[in-house]
Amino acid sequence: MILYILKQAKVYIFVLTFINDEESKEFERLLADIRESKDIHELIDAEKEGERIKFIHRVLLRYQKEMDLLSPQENEDNGEKIIQYLERAAKNEQAKSTYFSLVRIFGNEIKRKREEVLVKVSD
């Protein structure tokens, strides 16, 4: 069991660096919902899928707000504008990376659990 947790920690460490504490708690809760599904209907529940989509959307909106705060000001010189541009570009890359990682992790977890549920049903 400890090895499994360590393996999960390695997989999720990349994503958790780009989401805040509140988001990481919700992320873990959503993953727990997937892991605790008892049958295929719980696993593909539209309401739970909607929760996962809303979570990803909230994370992306937070990134958008952070990028808006990095908008150039009128009284900035060229050096400050370049730094602001680079910070916005970095924030944009973090947002993309986080989006793809969250979608991949949720998808992989659902696939793994679906296979586990189908194996139980076939036994």
trRosetta pair geometry for C-beta under 8 A, 3 or more apart (Angstrom, degrees):
i j d omega theta_ij theta_ji phi_ij phi_ji
1 4 5.6 -52 -153 32 35 115
1 5 6.6 34 151 -17 66 103
2 5 5.6 -53 -151 36 36 111
2 6 6.3 35 151 -18 67 105
3 6 5.7 -55 -148 38 32 111
3 7 6.2 35 152 -22 65 105
4 7 5.6 -53 -148 35 30 113
4 8 6.4 30 152 -18 63 104
5 8 5.6 -53 -149 36 32 111
5 9 6.3 37 151 -24 65 103
6 9 5.4 -49 -146 32 33 115
6 10 6.7 36 153 -20 63 100
7 10 5.8 -51 -155 31 33 111
7 11 6.6 30 150 -17 64 106
8 11 5.6 -57 -150 37 36 111
8 12 6.0 11 161 -2 71 114
9 12 6.3 -68 -138 49 26 96
9 13 6.0 48 160 -54 65 98
10 13 6.0 -35 -142 -1 25 117
11 14 7.9 -68 164 18 33 99
11 105 7.0 133 146 -115 109 105
12 15 5.5 -59 -163 43 63 109
12 16 5.7 58 145 -24 89 109
12 105 6.7 75 -100 -126 83 147
13 16 5.9 -60 -143 39 31 109
13 17 6.8 38 158 -29 63 101
14 17 6.3 -56 -164 21 28 111
14 18 7.6 2 151 1 59 108
14 97 7.8 -105 159 159 108 113
14 101 6.0 -144 105 -128 110 149
15 18 6.2 -78 -164 44 39 99
15 19 6.3 7 155 0 78 113
15 27 7.3 176 130 -164 127 158
15 98 6.4 105 -141 -136 74 70
15 101 4.4 -171 -85 131 100 134
15 102 6.2 123 -139 -69 132 69
15 105 6.4 -48 -36 -22 157 149
16 19 6.1 -66 -132 48 38 94
16 24 5.3 57 -134 -115 93 122
16 27 7.6 -160 -92 75 80 155
18 94 5.2 -180 -132 -176 121 99
18 97 6.6 172 -58 92 167 105
18 98 4.2 -138 117 -82 139 114
18 101 7.7 114 46 45 134 144
19 23 3.8 -116 177 102 109 128
19 24 5.3 146 102 -61 110 74
19 27 6.3 95 99 -33 163 142
19 59 6.0 -48 -111 -126 104 123
19 98 6.5 131 -54 -146 87 128
20 23 5.0 90 53 16 68 105
20 24 6.9 -128 102 -11 32 91
20 62 7.6 -118 -1 169 118 161
21 24 5.7 -55 -145 33 29 111
21 25 6.7 31 156 -20 63 101
22 25 6.0 -54 -156 31 31 110
22 26 6.8 24 150 -11 64 106
23 26 5.7 -57 -149 41 36 108
23 27 6.0 44 150 -26 68 106
23 55 7.6 129 -149 -171 85 94
23 58 7.5 -171 -108 105 106 110
23 59 5.8 93 -142 -94 143 99
23 62 7.7 -100 -61 8 140 160
24 27 5.3 -48 -144 34 34 119
24 28 6.4 36 155 -19 64 102
25 28 5.9 -54 -151 36 30 110
25 29 6.5 32 149 -20 63 106
26 29 5.4 -52 -148 36 36 114
26 30 6.3 36 154 -19 67 104
26 55 5.8 -173 134 -128 124 121
27 30 5.9 -55 -149 36 28 109
27 31 6.5 27 152 -15 63 106
27 55 7.1 146 -84 170 63 140
27 102 7.4 -103 -124 -124 114 103
28 31 5.7 -54 -147 39 32 111
28 32 6.3 37 152 -24 65 104
29 32 5.5 -52 -148 34 31 114
29 33 6.7 39 150 -24 63 99
30 33 5.6 -44 -153 26 35 116
30 34 7.0 35 149 -16 62 100
30 48 8.0 143 -146 -173 81 88
30 51 6.4 -170 -112 121 108 110
30 52 5.5 124 -166 -96 136 83
30 55 6.0 -78 -53 -16 154 167
30 106 7.3 -34 134 -106 121 109
31 34 5.6 -52 -156 34 38 111
31 35 6.3 33 150 -16 69 108
31 105 7.5 -45 -94 145 116 112
31 106 7.7 -122 -90 -101 75 67
31 109 5.9 -106 -139 -141 85 169
32 35 5.6 -56 -142 42 34 110
32 36 5.9 22 162 -13 69 114
33 36 6.2 -64 -139 43 23 102
33 37 7.1 49 153 -51 57 88
33 48 5.8 -170 147 -146 138 125
33 51 7.8 33 49 81 170 143
34 37 6.1 -34 -165 -11 33 115
34 43 7.0 63 -146 -134 68 77
34 48 7.9 150 -73 159 68 134
34 106 7.2 -180 -59 -149 153 69
34 109 4.8 72 118 132 153 117
34 110 5.8 -94 -145 -80 127 65
34 113 5.5 -162 162 -13 87 157
35 109 7.0 -64 -60 -174 79 114
35 113 6.4 -141 -105 -90 38 127
37 42 4.0 175 -146 105 90 112
37 43 4.2 107 157 -73 162 75
37 113 5.8 79 51 164 118 138
37 117 6.9 -45 112 -70 104 135
38 42 5.8 69 38 16 68 151
38 117 7.7 111 150 -118 26 110
39 42 5.5 101 57 9 66 99
39 43 7.2 -127 106 -6 38 96
39 117 6.1 125 -142 -159 31 127
39 121 7.9 85 -135 -71 84 115
40 43 5.3 -58 -149 36 36 117
40 44 6.3 5 164 4 72 109
40 114 6.7 61 -119 -134 87 81
40 117 5.4 159 -65 125 70 143
40 118 7.3 57 -74 -68 117 77
40 121 7.7 -15 -26 -40 111 147
41 44 6.7 -68 -139 50 26 87
41 45 6.7 61 153 -68 60 81
42 45 5.7 -18 -156 -31 33 117
42 48 7.7 53 176 -6 60 153
43 110 6.3 128 -180 -150 102 85
43 113 5.8 -178 -121 113 126 119
43 114 5.8 149 151 -83 158 78
43 117 6.3 -122 -31 -11 145 159
44 49 7.2 7 -168 -46 48 125
44 110 8.0 91 -82 -164 67 122
45 48 4.3 69 80 13 107 108
45 49 6.7 -179 91 -10 54 85
46 49 5.5 -55 -145 39 33 113
46 50 6.2 41 153 -24 65 104
47 50 5.6 -52 -152 33 30 116
47 51 6.8 36 148 -22 62 100
48 51 5.5 -45 -152 28 38 115
48 52 6.8 37 150 -17 64 100
49 52 5.7 -52 -153 34 36 111
49 53 6.4 35 149 -17 66 105
50 53 5.6 -54 -146 38 33 111
50 54 6.2 34 155 -19 67 106
51 54 5.7 -54 -146 38 30 111
51 55 6.4 35 153 -24 63 104
52 55 5.6 -51 -150 31 31 115
52 56 6.6 29 154 -15 64 103
52 106 5.5 114 -166 -140 139 152
53 56 5.9 -55 -151 37 32 108
53 57 6.2 34 150 -20 65 108
54 57 5.4 -55 -146 38 33 116
54 58 6.3 37 154 -23 66 102
55 58 5.8 -53 -150 32 30 110
55 59 6.7 30 152 -18 63 103
55 102 7.8 -153 111 -174 104 140
56 59 5.7 -53 -152 34 34 113
56 60 6.5 30 152 -15 66 106
56 99 6.5 85 -170 -131 109 72
56 102 5.2 165 -106 113 102 144
56 103 6.9 55 -116 -64 152 80
57 60 5.8 -57 -149 39 32 109
57 61 6.3 35 152 -21 66 105
58 61 5.5 -52 -145 35 33 113
58 62 6.5 38 153 -23 64 100
59 62 5.8 -51 -155 30 32 113
59 63 6.8 32 148 -17 62 102
59 98 6.1 -134 149 138 132 132
59 99 7.6 174 97 -81 118 67
59 102 7.0 146 48 -44 160 161
60 63 5.5 -50 -153 34 38 113
60 64 6.5 42 148 -23 66 102
60 95 6.0 87 -129 -164 71 109
60 98 7.9 -180 -78 91 69 115
60 99 6.2 44 -80 -83 111 111
61 64 5.3 -49 -149 33 37 115
61 65 6.5 38 152 -19 66 101
62 65 5.7 -52 -151 35 33 111
62 66 6.4 33 151 -17 65 105
63 66 5.6 -56 -149 38 33 112
63 67 6.3 33 153 -19 67 105
63 91 6.2 160 -165 167 90 96
63 92 7.8 119 163 -101 121 37
63 94 6.9 -170 -125 93 124 97
63 95 3.8 122 169 -95 164 116
63 98 7.4 178 -58 46 140 140
64 67 5.7 -55 -148 37 31 110
64 68 6.4 36 151 -24 64 103
64 95 7.7 83 -51 -117 61 153
65 68 5.6 -50 -149 31 33 114
65 69 6.8 36 152 -21 62 100
66 69 5.8 -51 -156 29 34 113
66 70 7.0 28 148 -15 62 106
66 91 5.8 -155 110 -153 112 140
67 70 5.6 -60 -156 36 39 111
67 71 8.0 73 144 -52 60 73
67 88 5.3 83 -149 -138 92 86
67 91 5.0 178 -83 107 89 140
67 92 6.7 67 -102 -64 139 78
67 95 7.8 -39 -40 -32 127 142
68 71 5.9 -10 -171 -30 46 110
70 84 5.4 162 173 -160 86 84
70 87 5.1 -146 -146 103 142 116
70 88 4.8 -179 106 -71 134 87
70 91 6.7 170 6 2 154 150
71 84 7.4 24 154 177 10 133
72 76 5.7 -116 -165 42 86 141
72 80 7.7 125 -136 117 88 91
72 81 5.1 28 -123 -122 131 86
72 84 5.1 144 -83 93 76 158
72 85 7.7 4 -60 -54 114 78
73 76 4.8 110 63 -27 84 104
73 80 7.9 -34 43 126 96 133
76 80 3.9 -121 -168 90 108 128
76 81 5.3 136 114 -56 123 78
76 84 7.0 18 168 -16 169 138
77 80 5.4 95 54 13 66 101
77 81 7.2 -125 105 -6 34 93
78 81 5.5 -55 -146 37 34 114
78 82 6.3 36 156 -22 67 103
79 82 5.8 -53 -151 32 30 111
79 83 6.6 29 152 -16 63 105
80 83 5.6 -53 -148 38 35 112
80 84 6.2 38 152 -21 67 105
81 84 5.6 -51 -146 37 32 113
81 85 6.3 36 152 -22 64 104
82 85 5.6 -51 -149 34 32 114
82 86 6.4 30 153 -17 64 105
83 86 5.8 -55 -149 38 31 110
83 87 6.3 32 153 -19 65 106
84 87 5.7 -56 -147 37 31 111
84 88 6.4 30 154 -18 65 105
85 88 5.8 -56 -149 37 30 110
85 89 6.3 30 152 -19 65 107
86 89 5.6 -52 -145 37 32 113
86 90 6.3 33 154 -19 65 105
87 90 5.7 -52 -146 37 31 111
87 91 6.3 32 153 -19 64 106
88 91 5.6 -54 -146 38 32 112
88 92 6.3 36 152 -23 64 105
89 92 5.6 -52 -149 34 31 115
89 93 6.6 31 152 -17 63 104
90 93 5.7 -54 -151 36 33 111
90 94 6.5 35 150 -20 65 103
91 94 5.6 -51 -149 35 34 114
91 95 6.4 37 151 -22 64 103
92 95 5.7 -51 -150 33 32 113
92 96 6.6 31 153 -17 64 104
93 96 5.7 -52 -147 37 33 111
93 97 6.1 33 155 -18 66 109
94 97 5.7 -57 -145 40 29 112
94 98 6.1 30 156 -20 65 109
95 98 5.8 -56 -145 37 27 110
95 99 6.3 31 155 -22 63 106
96 99 5.7 -54 -148 34 29 113
96 100 6.4 20 159 -11 65 107
97 100 6.2 -59 -147 41 27 104
97 101 6.1 25 156 -18 64 113
98 101 5.7 -60 -144 40 28 111
98 102 6.1 27 160 -19 66 108
99 102 6.1 -59 -147 35 24 107
99 103 6.4 18 159 -13 62 110
100 103 5.9 -57 -145 40 29 109
100 104 6.1 29 157 -19 65 111
101 104 5.7 -58 -144 39 28 111
101 105 6.1 25 159 -18 66 108
102 105 5.9 -55 -143 37 28 107
102 106 6.2 23 160 -13 64 108
103 106 6.1 -57 -145 41 27 106
103 107 6.0 26 156 -18 63 114
104 107 5.7 -60 -145 41 26 112
104 108 6.1 24 160 -17 65 109
105 108 5.9 -54 -141 39 28 108
105 109 6.1 26 159 -18 63 109
106 109 5.9 -59 -146 38 28 110
106 110 6.3 27 156 -18 64 108
107 110 5.9 -56 -146 37 28 109
107 111 6.2 28 155 -18 64 108
108 111 5.6 -54 -146 38 31 113
108 112 6.2 32 156 -20 66 106
109 112 5.8 -52 -146 36 30 111
109 113 6.2 25 157 -14 64 109
110 113 5.9 -59 -144 42 29 107
110 114 6.0 34 155 -25 65 107
111 114 5.7 -52 -144 33 28 113
111 115 6.5 27 156 -17 62 104
112 115 6.0 -58 -155 35 29 109
112 116 6.4 28 149 -18 64 108
113 116 5.4 -53 -148 37 36 115
113 117 6.2 36 153 -20 68 104
114 117 5.8 -53 -145 37 30 110
114 118 6.2 28 156 -17 64 108
115 118 5.8 -56 -144 39 29 109
115 119 6.3 33 155 -22 64 105
116 119 5.8 -54 -150 32 29 112
116 120 6.7 29 152 -18 62 104
117 120 5.7 -54 -153 34 33 112
117 121 6.5 32 151 -19 66 106
118 121 5.6 -52 -146 36 35 113
118 122 6.2 32 156 -18 67 107
119 122 5.9 -58 -145 39 29 108
119 123 6.7 36 154 -29 62 102
120 123 6.0 -52 -154 23 31 113
